[in-house]
Amino acid sequence: MPERKGNAIVTGAARGIGRTIALHLAGAGYNVAISDILEADARSTANEVEALGVSARVVRTDVSSEPDVEALIQGVNEAWGSVDVLVNNAGVTRDNLLVRMSQADWDLVLDINLKGAFLCSREAAKVMMRQRSGRMVNIASVAGLMGTAGQANYAASKAGLIAMTKTMARELGGRNVTVNAIAPGFIITEMTDQLSDKVKEGYLSQIPLRRGGTPQDIADAVGFLVSPAAGYITGTVINVSGGLVM
């Protein structure tokens, strides 16, 4: 059984990168709250977390809903006594060329990817500031650094998340709360598995390491940023992209 480290919340943790982050934190000794709208998958992830010897909570959360987010953060704090780590991972895509992109698709992506992270961070900050300790990690994207054709909404949301990360780091640093971001590149997940071989080859040809990343690559970076080894790191963006962005 791992040594107990504290309490973590991971949004969008039912599947994919979020699930891997949740399991990584559980393996490191954190109780983990699994926040997602996919309750069945979230319960499956929670079972895997509990098998590692820590506690898990499943909280159905629409991160763009203020009441849902307040219930998530307050519920974890009341049940476990603290919120030590927040990983803002929940996100969606609705890709299209700018001239074909609907306002509904623009609004949805910004609501989940950016407003959702804002709401979760704001509520968690209230707890962490009282504790005078905490770690926040925002899962951004290289799209927010370099832009990606067909992803004006997604790139804008991730660029906004990076800027918000730096601002929150300045505001919360005095209370011993660090805020950092991770910018994944081409990560092999269920979503990217659906791309054609031609599209995959196009991405891989731009990556110096000539391979896609894995969800574990992202989880490892999260694990570092919430560890004592990263205690003097805040307001930074770590590219986990195999060199796609330098």
Backbone as CSV, one residue per row, in Angstrom:
resi,resn,N_x,N_y,N_z,CA_x,CA_y,CA_z,C_x,C_y,C_z
1,MET,0.852,-1.199,0.000,0.000,0.000,0.000,0.887,1.249,0.000
2,PRO,0.621,2.209,-0.912,1.469,3.398,-0.974,1.300,4.282,0.243
3,GLU,2.343,5.045,0.565,2.256,6.019,1.640,1.264,7.104,1.255
4,ARG,0.325,7.442,2.165,-0.716,8.403,1.850,-0.132,9.797,1.677
5,LYS,-0.416,10.436,0.533,0.149,11.741,0.204,-0.846,12.882,0.355
6,GLY,-2.130,12.635,0.133,-3.103,13.706,0.168,-4.281,13.384,-0.718
7,ASN,-5.008,14.416,-1.121,-6.247,14.238,-1.863,-6.197,14.994,-3.187
8,ALA,-6.545,14.286,-4.255,-6.468,14.866,-5.603,-7.813,14.811,-6.298
9,ILE,-8.055,15.780,-7.154,-9.223,15.805,-8.029,-8.715,15.833,-9.462
10,VAL,-9.227,14.929,-10.288,-8.874,14.912,-11.708,-10.157,15.014,-12.511
11,THR,-10.299,16.066,-13.304,-11.496,16.203,-14.126,-11.296,15.447,-15.439
12,GLY,-12.404,14.983,-16.003,-12.319,14.201,-17.222,-11.517,12.928,-17.018
13,ALA,-11.709,12.286,-15.865,-10.846,11.166,-15.470,-11.432,9.797,-15.774
14,ALA,-12.559,9.742,-16.443,-13.186,8.444,-16.693,-12.409,7.609,-17.692
15,ARG,-11.807,8.280,-18.678,-11.122,7.548,-19.749,-9.859,8.299,-20.168
16,GLY,-9.087,7.660,-21.035,-7.969,8.312,-21.706,-6.900,8.849,-20.778
17,ILE,-6.414,10.045,-21.093,-5.334,10.656,-20.337,-5.745,10.876,-18.889
18,GLY,-6.977,11.321,-18.656,-7.440,11.577,-17.299,-7.422,10.327,-16.437
19,ARG,-7.843,9.213,-17.011,-7.819,7.951,-16.270,-6.394,7.579,-15.881
20,THR,-5.470,7.722,-16.813,-4.079,7.370,-16.538,-3.487,8.280,-15.474
21,ILE,-3.827,9.561,-15.512,-3.371,10.485,-14.474,-3.917,10.075,-13.118
22,ALA,-5.206,9.734,-13.068,-5.823,9.322,-11.804,-5.121,8.097,-11.226
23,LEU,-4.838,7.121,-12.061,-4.174,5.906,-11.594,-2.743,6.190,-11.155
24,HIS,-2.070,7.076,-11.858,-0.700,7.436,-11.487,-0.680,8.103,-10.111
25,LEU,-1.598,9.023,-9.881,-1.657,9.702,-8.586,-2.040,8.723,-7.475
26,ALA,-2.948,7.812,-7.782,-3.315,6.795,-6.792,-2.115,5.933,-6.434
27,GLY,-1.348,5.558,-7.440,-0.154,4.761,-7.193,0.875,5.495,-6.352
28,ALA,0.839,6.830,-6.413,1.757,7.646,-5.627,1.225,7.903,-4.226
29,GLY,0.001,7.451,-3.936,-0.531,7.569,-2.582,-1.620,8.594,-2.376
30,TYR,-2.168,9.138,-3.451,-3.247,10.119,-3.313,-4.615,9.446,-3.370
31,ASN,-5.531,9.872,-2.484,-6.940,9.602,-2.724,-7.327,10.406,-3.959
32,VAL,-8.196,9.843,-4.804,-8.505,10.516,-6.058,-10.016,10.620,-6.270
33,ALA,-10.475,11.841,-6.527,-11.859,12.071,-6.929,-11.919,12.051,-8.450
34,ILE,-12.753,11.173,-8.986,-12.907,11.002,-10.422,-14.087,11.857,-10.864
35,SER,-13.786,12.949,-11.545,-14.823,13.873,-12.000,-15.046,13.691,-13.495
36,ASP,-16.299,13.410,-13.882,-16.603,13.209,-15.301,-18.107,13.166,-15.460
37,ILE,-18.563,13.296,-16.711,-19.988,13.120,-16.984,-20.296,11.672,-17.349
38,LEU,-19.266,10.865,-17.586,-19.436,9.455,-17.963,-19.370,8.607,-16.695
39,GLU,-20.513,8.424,-16.044,-20.519,7.823,-14.716,-20.069,6.367,-14.708
40,ALA,-20.481,5.589,-15.692,-20.107,4.178,-15.711,-18.601,4.017,-15.868
41,ASP,-18.014,4.758,-16.796,-16.575,4.696,-16.982,-15.841,5.263,-15.775
42,ALA,-16.412,6.294,-15.164,-15.795,6.877,-13.972,-15.764,5.865,-12.831
43,ARG,-16.838,5.102,-12.691,-16.880,4.079,-11.649,-15.828,3.008,-11.909
44,SER,-15.636,2.644,-13.159,-14.611,1.659,-13.498,-13.221,2.172,-13.115
45,THR,-12.949,3.439,-13.419,-11.669,4.032,-13.038,-11.526,4.080,-11.528
46,ALA,-12.604,4.424,-10.836,-12.572,4.481,-9.370,-12.236,3.114,-8.777
47,ASN,-12.777,2.059,-9.366,-12.474,0.714,-8.876,-10.985,0.407,-9.031
48,GLU,-10.417,0.844,-10.144,-8.984,0.640,-10.362,-8.159,1.442,-9.360
49,VAL,-8.612,2.649,-9.050,-7.930,3.489,-8.063,-7.947,2.814,-6.690
50,GLU,-9.121,2.336,-6.294,-9.251,1.713,-4.978,-8.428,0.433,-4.869
51,ALA,-8.243,-0.258,-5.988,-7.422,-1.480,-5.983,-5.966,-1.178,-5.659
52,LEU,-5.576,0.095,-5.769,-4.203,0.492,-5.460,-4.029,0.877,-3.993
53,GLY,-5.096,0.727,-3.216,-4.988,0.923,-1.773,-5.314,2.304,-1.265
54,VAL,-5.940,3.138,-2.091,-6.358,4.470,-1.662,-7.860,4.606,-1.871
55,SER,-8.397,5.739,-1.459,-9.835,5.971,-1.595,-10.150,6.677,-2.905
56,ALA,-11.356,6.450,-3.400,-11.815,7.096,-4.637,-13.230,7.610,-4.440
57,ARG,-13.550,8.677,-5.128,-14.909,9.205,-5.179,-15.267,9.438,-6.635
58,VAL,-16.480,9.097,-7.003,-16.983,9.405,-8.340,-17.943,10.580,-8.209
59,VAL,-17.655,11.642,-8.917,-18.497,12.839,-8.867,-18.880,13.213,-10.287
60,ARG,-20.159,13.011,-10.616,-20.609,13.409,-11.947,-20.594,14.930,-12.021
61,THR,-19.799,15.463,-12.920,-19.590,16.903,-12.978,-19.592,17.407,-14.406
62,ASP,-20.435,18.389,-14.661,-20.318,19.199,-15.873,-19.462,20.385,-15.468
63,VAL,-18.194,20.413,-15.898,-17.279,21.438,-15.404,-17.671,22.846,-15.852
64,SER,-18.558,22.961,-16.821,-19.010,24.293,-17.236,-20.173,24.795,-16.381
65,SER,-20.610,23.966,-15.410,-21.718,24.326,-14.528,-21.175,24.755,-13.169
66,GLU,-21.419,25.991,-12.794,-20.925,26.496,-11.513,-21.432,25.671,-10.330
67,PRO,-22.715,25.334,-10.245,-23.170,24.510,-9.123,-22.500,23.142,-9.069
68,ASP,-22.292,22.513,-10.229,-21.625,21.213,-10.266,-20.203,21.311,-9.725
69,VAL,-19.490,22.334,-10.137,-18.098,22.497,-9.709,-18.022,22.800,-8.220
70,GLU,-18.900,23.657,-7.746,-18.915,23.957,-6.311,-19.172,22.691,-5.500
71,ALA,-20.094,21.866,-5.961,-20.393,20.614,-5.257,-19.197,19.668,-5.288
72,LEU,-18.479,19.634,-6.407,-17.303,18.777,-6.536,-16.234,19.165,-5.519
73,ILE,-15.831,20.420,-5.528,-14.731,20.856,-4.663,-15.132,20.803,-3.193
74,GLN,-16.309,21.315,-2.882,-16.759,21.317,-1.493,-16.958,19.897,-0.968
75,GLY,-17.495,19.021,-1.822,-17.727,17.645,-1.404,-16.442,16.920,-1.057
76,VAL,-15.416,17.089,-1.890,-14.126,16.444,-1.617,-13.502,17.016,-0.355
77,ASN,-13.550,18.334,-0.212,-12.951,18.964,0.964,-13.639,18.521,2.247
78,GLU,-14.957,18.433,2.203,-15.698,18.022,3.396,-15.476,16.547,3.719
79,ALA,-15.405,15.711,2.689,-15.261,14.273,2.911,-13.846,13.888,3.342
80,TRP,-12.852,14.517,2.744,-11.466,14.100,2.974,-10.633,15.107,3.760
81,GLY,-11.158,16.312,3.941,-10.465,17.276,4.780,-9.496,18.214,4.087
82,SER,-9.256,18.014,2.805,-8.364,18.910,2.068,-8.489,18.647,0.575
83,VAL,-8.051,19.607,-0.196,-7.863,19.433,-1.644,-6.419,19.812,-1.918
84,ASP,-5.585,18.813,-2.154,-4.153,19.048,-2.285,-3.694,19.174,-3.736
85,VAL,-4.407,18.502,-4.630,-4.038,18.514,-6.048,-5.302,18.661,-6.887
86,LEU,-5.258,19.554,-7.859,-6.311,19.659,-8.864,-5.673,19.527,-10.234
87,VAL,-6.173,18.575,-11.023,-5.721,18.434,-12.403,-6.898,18.758,-13.311
88,ASN,-6.809,19.884,-14.011,-7.848,20.291,-14.958,-7.573,19.615,-16.299
89,ASN,-8.211,18.465,-16.485,-7.975,17.661,-17.681,-9.182,17.608,-18.619
90,ALA,-10.378,17.870,-18.099,-11.589,17.745,-18.916,-11.502,18.620,-20.156
91,GLY,-11.829,18.047,-21.299,-11.783,18.816,-22.533,-12.522,18.120,-23.664
92,VAL,-12.912,18.907,-24.645,-13.594,18.378,-25.822,-13.035,19.045,-27.069
93,THR,-13.287,18.430,-28.216,-12.960,19.041,-29.500,-14.213,19.063,-30.375
94,ARG,-14.302,20.068,-31.192,-15.327,20.169,-32.234,-14.644,20.840,-33.423
95,ASP,-13.851,20.063,-34.146,-12.973,20.616,-35.173,-13.729,20.987,-36.447
96,ASN,-13.285,22.073,-37.031,-13.784,22.497,-38.333,-12.971,23.705,-38.776
97,LEU,-12.969,23.968,-40.065,-12.319,25.177,-40.548,-13.063,26.405,-40.031
98,LEU,-12.343,27.476,-39.847,-12.911,28.683,-39.260,-14.210,29.105,-39.937
99,VAL,-14.228,29.133,-41.287,-15.394,29.642,-41.997,-16.591,28.701,-41.901
100,ARG,-16.357,27.471,-41.459,-17.440,26.505,-41.317,-17.810,26.235,-39.855
101,MET,-17.087,26.839,-38.945,-17.299,26.552,-37.521,-18.534,27.283,-37.009
102,SER,-19.400,26.551,-36.348,-20.614,27.160,-35.801,-20.307,27.826,-34.466
103,GLN,-21.136,28.786,-34.120,-20.972,29.438,-32.828,-21.200,28.430,-31.706
104,ALA,-22.107,27.478,-31.916,-22.376,26.469,-30.893,-21.122,25.640,-30.605
105,ASP,-20.387,25.276,-31.649,-19.167,24.500,-31.447,-18.073,25.340,-30.801
106,TRP,-18.010,26.597,-31.151,-17.068,27.500,-30.496,-17.382,27.601,-29.002
107,ASP,-18.646,27.867,-28.701,-19.050,28.056,-27.304,-18.838,26.800,-26.475
108,LEU,-19.175,25.631,-27.026,-19.031,24.379,-26.273,-17.578,24.138,-25.877
109,VAL,-16.671,24.284,-26.827,-15.255,24.017,-26.552,-14.692,25.010,-25.546
110,LEU,-15.022,26.275,-25.692,-14.535,27.266,-24.731,-15.167,27.062,-23.352
111,ASP,-16.429,26.659,-23.323,-17.103,26.429,-22.043,-16.459,25.286,-21.263
112,ILE,-16.176,24.186,-21.929,-15.609,23.026,-21.237,-14.122,23.231,-20.969
113,ASN,-13.371,23.584,-21.994,-11.917,23.599,-21.882,-11.373,24.766,-21.072
114,LEU,-12.005,25.917,-21.175,-11.472,27.109,-20.512,-12.319,27.542,-19.319
115,LYS,-13.619,27.725,-19.547,-14.446,28.122,-18.412,-14.475,27.023,-17.350
116,GLY,-14.479,25.779,-17.785,-14.476,24.673,-16.824,-13.247,24.702,-15.938
117,ALA,-12.085,24.935,-16.544,-10.849,25.015,-15.767,-10.866,26.228,-14.840
118,PHE,-11.427,27.326,-15.318,-11.559,28.522,-14.475,-12.409,28.233,-13.241
119,LEU,-13.573,27.634,-13.448,-14.468,27.364,-12.319,-13.828,26.414,-11.314
120,CYS,-13.228,25.334,-11.810,-12.598,24.366,-10.910,-11.436,24.999,-10.152
121,SER,-10.635,25.786,-10.863,-9.485,26.424,-10.229,-9.925,27.452,-9.189
122,ARG,-10.929,28.215,-9.513,-11.399,29.238,-8.577,-11.867,28.616,-7.272
123,GLU,-12.668,27.539,-7.375,-13.184,26.914,-6.156,-12.072,26.194,-5.396
124,ALA,-11.183,25.523,-6.113,-10.076,24.841,-5.437,-9.135,25.845,-4.792
125,ALA,-8.940,26.991,-5.430,-8.049,28.010,-4.881,-8.524,28.490,-3.515
126,LYS,-9.825,28.579,-3.342,-10.361,29.026,-2.050,-9.936,28.072,-0.939
127,VAL,-9.958,26.783,-1.236,-9.552,25.777,-0.250,-8.046,25.803,-0.057
128,MET,-7.313,25.809,-1.163,-5.849,25.751,-1.076,-5.258,26.986,-0.408
129,MET,-5.848,28.141,-0.643,-5.348,29.352,0.003,-5.528,29.280,1.510
130,ARG,-6.647,28.720,1.966,-6.855,28.543,3.408,-5.858,27.542,3.979
131,GLN,-5.562,26.505,3.210,-4.606,25.485,3.642,-3.167,26.000,3.610
132,ARG,-2.956,27.032,2.761,-1.615,27.528,2.438,-0.755,26.440,1.808
133,SER,-1.384,25.667,0.956,-0.657,24.655,0.176,-1.575,24.109,-0.904
134,GLY,-0.968,23.669,-2.000,-1.748,23.053,-3.065,-0.987,23.054,-4.371
135,ARG,-1.383,22.136,-5.250,-0.789,22.035,-6.579,-1.909,21.970,-7.616
136,MET,-1.840,22.827,-8.597,-2.759,22.775,-9.732,-1.978,22.482,-10.996
137,VAL,-2.508,21.587,-11.821,-1.893,21.272,-13.106,-2.977,21.340,-14.170
138,ASN,-2.768,22.180,-15.161,-3.719,22.335,-16.252,-3.214,21.596,-17.488
139,ILE,-4.063,20.748,-18.051,-3.686,20.015,-19.260,-4.066,20.872,-20.463
140,ALA,-3.061,21.525,-21.026,-3.259,22.402,-22.178,-3.020,21.594,-23.454
141,SER,-2.302,22.143,-24.406,-2.015,21.447,-25.664,-1.009,22.260,-26.455
142,VAL,-0.224,21.584,-27.285,0.663,22.328,-28.185,-0.147,23.185,-29.151
143,ALA,-1.430,22.842,-29.340,-2.281,23.679,-30.197,-2.387,25.088,-29.657
144,GLY,-2.304,25.235,-28.341,-2.362,26.552,-27.728,-1.079,27.335,-27.863
145,LEU,-0.011,26.691,-28.335,1.272,27.347,-28.535,1.567,27.620,-30.000
146,MET,1.119,26.712,-30.863,1.489,26.817,-32.279,0.297,26.980,-33.210
147,GLY,-0.928,26.766,-32.703,-2.098,26.795,-33.570,-2.195,25.523,-34.389
148,THR,-3.407,25.138,-34.712,-3.636,23.952,-35.524,-4.787,24.235,-36.479
149,ALA,-4.568,24.052,-37.762,-5.628,24.302,-38.739,-6.841,23.443,-38.422
150,GLY,-8.012,24.053,-38.475,-9.240,23.337,-38.184,-9.592,23.284,-36.709
151,GLN,-8.802,23.977,-35.883,-9.048,23.933,-34.437,-8.996,25.326,-33.816
152,ALA,-9.614,26.292,-34.445,-9.589,27.650,-33.902,-10.160,27.694,-32.488
153,ASN,-11.248,26.950,-32.266,-11.865,26.934,-30.934,-10.971,26.248,-29.911
154,TYR,-10.453,25.068,-30.269,-9.613,24.289,-29.363,-8.304,25.025,-29.055
155,ALA,-7.649,25.529,-30.086,-6.392,26.250,-29.885,-6.601,27.487,-29.017
156,ALA,-7.685,28.208,-29.250,-7.976,29.395,-28.449,-8.207,29.023,-26.990
157,SER,-8.918,27.916,-26.765,-9.193,27.500,-25.384,-7.909,27.111,-24.662
158,LYS,-7.003,26.446,-25.362,-5.768,25.997,-24.729,-4.779,27.146,-24.555
159,ALA,-4.749,28.087,-25.491,-3.919,29.275,-25.315,-4.419,30.083,-24.121
160,GLY,-5.733,30.194,-24.000,-6.309,30.874,-22.844,-5.963,30.175,-21.543
161,LEU,-5.953,28.851,-21.564,-5.623,28.075,-20.371,-4.172,28.314,-19.952
162,ILE,-3.286,28.414,-20.932,-1.884,28.693,-20.629,-1.732,30.081,-19.999
163,ALA,-2.400,31.063,-20.560,-2.335,32.412,-19.996,-2.936,32.452,-18.597
164,MET,-4.024,31.722,-18.395,-4.652,31.666,-17.076,-3.730,30.996,-16.067
165,THR,-3.000,29.982,-16.519,-2.042,29.296,-15.651,-1.026,30.276,-15.086
166,LYS,-0.465,31.105,-15.961,0.560,32.054,-15.534,-0.019,33.102,-14.575
167,THR,-1.230,33.544,-14.852,-1.870,34.526,-13.980,-2.172,33.935,-12.608
168,MET,-2.712,32.730,-12.585,-3.023,32.093,-11.305,-1.752,31.825,-10.506
169,ALA,-0.664,31.477,-11.193,0.598,31.242,-10.490,1.048,32.501,-9.761
170,ARG,0.873,33.651,-10.397,1.254,34.923,-9.764,0.344,35.237,-8.573
171,GLU,-0.938,34.937,-8.713,-1.887,35.276,-7.658,-1.778,34.353,-6.445
172,LEU,-1.476,33.087,-6.673,-1.553,32.099,-5.602,-0.210,31.725,-4.998
173,GLY,0.876,32.158,-5.620,2.193,31.762,-5.143,2.458,32.144,-3.696
174,GLY,1.947,33.288,-3.268,2.165,33.749,-1.904,1.527,32.862,-0.858
175,ARG,0.596,32.006,-1.276,-0.045,31.057,-0.354,0.493,29.637,-0.540
176,ASN,1.651,29.530,-1.168,2.308,28.233,-1.362,1.494,27.300,-2.255
177,VAL,0.823,27.889,-3.244,0.067,27.104,-4.228,0.766,27.277,-5.578
178,THR,1.189,26.176,-6.167,1.819,26.248,-7.484,0.790,25.921,-8.561
179,VAL,0.964,26.563,-9.709,0.075,26.359,-10.853,0.919,26.210,-12.099
180,ASN,0.823,25.069,-12.746,1.600,24.805,-13.953,0.715,24.170,-15.015
181,ALA,1.220,24.130,-16.225,0.480,23.520,-17.333,1.365,22.509,-18.052
182,ILE,0.711,21.537,-18.641,1.366,20.561,-19.503,0.737,20.698,-20.881
183,ALA,1.583,20.747,-21.898,1.097,20.864,-23.278,1.410,19.573,-24.024
184,PRO,0.464,18.631,-24.053,0.697,17.392,-24.803,0.732,17.655,-26.301
185,GLY,1.498,16.820,-26.989,1.502,16.846,-28.437,0.583,15.767,-28.976
186,PHE,1.094,14.966,-29.907,0.298,13.892,-30.510,0.351,12.680,-29.585
187,ILE,-0.717,12.473,-28.834,-0.788,11.399,-27.841,-1.704,10.289,-28.356
188,ILE,-1.233,9.072,-28.290,-2.015,7.937,-28.773,-3.112,7.591,-27.767
189,THR,-4.344,7.848,-28.151,-5.505,7.545,-27.311,-6.595,6.933,-28.189
190,GLU,-7.723,6.631,-27.581,-8.851,6.102,-28.352,-9.268,7.085,-29.437
191,MET,-9.160,8.378,-29.138,-9.571,9.393,-30.103,-8.615,9.428,-31.301
192,THR,-7.307,9.424,-31.039,-6.362,9.500,-32.151,-6.277,8.180,-32.912
193,ASP,-6.648,7.080,-32.271,-6.666,5.794,-32.967,-7.655,5.790,-34.126
194,GLN,-8.630,6.685,-34.072,-9.653,6.739,-35.115,-9.184,7.501,-36.352
195,LEU,-8.031,8.164,-36.256,-7.514,8.904,-37.406,-6.986,7.941,-38.465
196,SER,-6.999,8.389,-39.697,-6.476,7.558,-40.787,-4.960,7.432,-40.669
197,ASP,-4.414,6.385,-41.277,-2.961,6.190,-41.259,-2.242,7.378,-41.885
198,LYS,-2.837,7.970,-42.917,-2.217,9.117,-43.582,-2.103,10.302,-42.634
199,VAL,-3.160,10.553,-41.884,-3.143,11.673,-40.931,-2.124,11.405,-39.827
200,LYS,-2.105,10.165,-39.322,-1.138,9.818,-38.280,0.286,10.010,-38.765
201,GLU,0.551,9.552,-39.987,1.904,9.685,-40.552,2.292,11.154,-40.704
202,GLY,1.295,11.994,-41.019,1.563,13.416,-41.145,2.024,14.024,-39.835
203,TYR,1.370,13.626,-38.738,1.778,14.105,-37.418,3.163,13.581,-37.059
204,LEU,3.357,12.268,-37.222,4.604,11.637,-36.803,5.812,12.188,-37.561
205,SER,5.609,12.579,-38.815,6.721,13.102,-39.605,7.245,14.419,-39.061
206,GLN,6.438,15.119,-38.251,6.851,16.398,-37.691,7.488,16.265,-36.307
207,ILE,7.492,15.038,-35.757,7.970,14.814,-34.391,9.395,14.273,-34.436
208,PRO,10.370,14.991,-33.891,11.748,14.518,-33.925,11.939,13.113,-33.362
209,LEU,11.197,12.745,-32.320,11.337,11.404,-31.748,10.630,10.338,-32.569
210,ARG,9.906,10.759,-33.606,9.282,9.854,-34.572,8.327,8.842,-33.936
211,ARG,7.651,9.248,-32.898,6.614,8.397,-32.318,5.603,9.267,-31.609
212,GLY,4.415,8.727,-31.442,3.419,9.429,-30.664,3.676,9.221,-29.178
213,GLY,3.129,10.113,-28.386,3.238,9.967,-26.938,2.165,9.041,-26.407
214,THR,2.263,8.721,-25.133,1.277,7.877,-24.471,0.645,8.643,-23.317
215,PRO,-0.544,8.244,-22.875,-1.127,8.878,-21.690,-0.195,8.821,-20.482
216,GLN,0.608,7.762,-20.383,1.537,7.663,-19.256,2.600,8.751,-19.302
217,ASP,2.994,9.173,-20.512,3.940,10.280,-20.621,3.379,11.536,-19.964
218,ILE,2.092,11.770,-20.147,1.449,12.941,-19.540,1.317,12.750,-18.035
219,ALA,0.913,11.557,-17.620,0.759,11.275,-16.194,2.083,11.424,-15.457
220,ASP,3.174,11.006,-16.085,4.490,11.144,-15.457,4.827,12.619,-15.218
221,ALA,4.484,13.462,-16.182,4.743,14.897,-16.021,3.890,15.484,-14.906
222,VAL,2.640,15.055,-14.824,1.774,15.501,-13.720,2.377,15.060,-12.394
223,GLY,2.803,13.789,-12.333,3.387,13.276,-11.103,4.580,14.103,-10.647
224,PHE,5.410,14.525,-11.593,6.551,15.375,-11.252,6.092,16.715,-10.702
225,LEU,5.126,17.356,-11.365,4.714,18.697,-10.966,4.031,18.738,-9.601
226,VAL,3.449,17.627,-9.165,2.816,17.619,-7.846,3.752,17.068,-6.777
227,SER,4.966,16.692,-7.157,5.912,16.097,-6.215,6.739,17.173,-5.518
228,PRO,7.394,16.834,-4.404,8.282,17.790,-3.734,9.398,18.290,-4.643
229,ALA,9.798,17.486,-5.617,10.880,17.886,-6.523,10.524,19.118,-7.335
230,ALA,9.222,19.416,-7.480,8.783,20.568,-8.281,8.274,21.704,-7.400
231,GLY,8.688,21.721,-6.154,8.173,22.721,-5.222,8.510,24.155,-5.565
232,TYR,9.559,24.363,-6.379,9.956,25.720,-6.743,9.653,26.015,-8.210
233,ILE,8.705,25.276,-8.765,8.303,25.476,-10.162,6.854,25.931,-10.189
234,THR,6.609,27.087,-10.754,5.230,27.551,-10.913,5.147,28.493,-12.113
235,GLY,3.982,28.516,-12.747,3.764,29.387,-13.892,4.447,28.920,-15.157
236,THR,4.803,27.652,-15.223,5.526,27.161,-16.388,4.657,26.225,-17.219
237,VAL,5.082,26.004,-18.461,4.399,25.079,-19.358,5.415,24.031,-19.798
238,ILE,5.120,22.785,-19.522,5.996,21.704,-19.940,5.418,21.076,-21.216
239,ASN,6.189,21.138,-22.292,5.780,20.504,-23.548,6.108,19.018,-23.476
240,VAL,5.102,18.196,-23.617,5.312,16.742,-23.695,4.884,16.350,-25.097
241,SER,5.798,16.594,-26.044,5.409,16.502,-27.463,6.438,15.812,-28.339
242,GLY,7.454,15.209,-27.726,8.481,14.547,-28.521,9.287,15.495,-29.385
243,GLY,9.226,16.786,-29.055,9.961,17.787,-29.822,9.138,18.469,-30.896
244,LEU,7.834,18.160,-30.949,6.974,18.809,-31.945,7.010,20.318,-31.790
245,VAL,7.044,20.775,-30.552,7.199,22.196,-30.237,8.464,22.354,-29.418
246,MET,9.304,23.316,-29.791,10.542,23.579,-29.059,10.639,25.057,-28.733
